[in-house]
Amino acid sequence: MTGGILDTALLPRYSQVKRMILDRIEAGDWPAKYRIPSESELVRDLGVSRMTINRALRELTLEGRLVRVQGVGTFVAEAKMQSPLIEIRNIAEEITERGHEHMAKVVALESLAVTQEIIASLDLPLGADIFHSVLVHYENGIPVQLEDRYVDPQTAPDYLHQDFTTITPFVYLSAAAPISEAEHIIEAVLPAPRERRLLKIDGHEPCIQLQRTTWSGNRKVSWARLIYPGSRYRLTGRFKNS
């Protein structure tokens, strides 16, 4: 790769870099999951500034053509992984059905006292015990979902004794307190610094946040925040009038 590749003089430099990268992807030289050259290597080979390279990579990431994993590298994106919008499914099963490998890392698994901030989530009184878990779900080694969940101990008393690297909270809760009703609230968010670190994304990447409340009978079982990097995932739904 040499600086002569950037020869579309009428385009801004960062657009030239984007076009070069897209040309390599579309030609099949850089297939899905291929680790592209680092920022330093692109600066050296193309003879442009780091700011120019960074902007090109950031825009291609937001457009879903690249996936940037902090501390690992930048990769050509596969078709965006997706989850059904209305149907509630096990993320491990979704990933396996795509022929990919699921892995989960447990960040927190603990008992807390209900605070004012979460008192409305599960209809528990202030100061009552509540179970809390934080997991990062990976697809082929890339973080695709941060799961931050609160659980009513009375509906799932053995929650803290589960190995959530081998069974997901969804699977355990579905058995302990079968879901009879669910509510979804979806919005775009900029993740907090800790969430960015766990998902290995930079500060410019927006995320999709899905807040899910589930009931078993007339009792709330759990409330979860599911955060998906916008460049790596999408939520889908299809509706039909009967």
Secondary structure by P-SEA (a helix, b strand, c coil): ccccccccccccaaaaaaaaaaaaaaacccccccccccaaaaaaaacccaaaaaaaaaaaaaaccbbbbccbbbbbcccbbbbbccccccaaaaaaaacbbbbbbbccccccccccccccccccccccbbbbbbbbbbccccccbbbbbcccccccccccccccccccaaaaaaaacccccbbbbbbbbbccaaaaaaacccccbbbbbbbbbbbccccccbbbbbbbccccbbbbbbbbcc
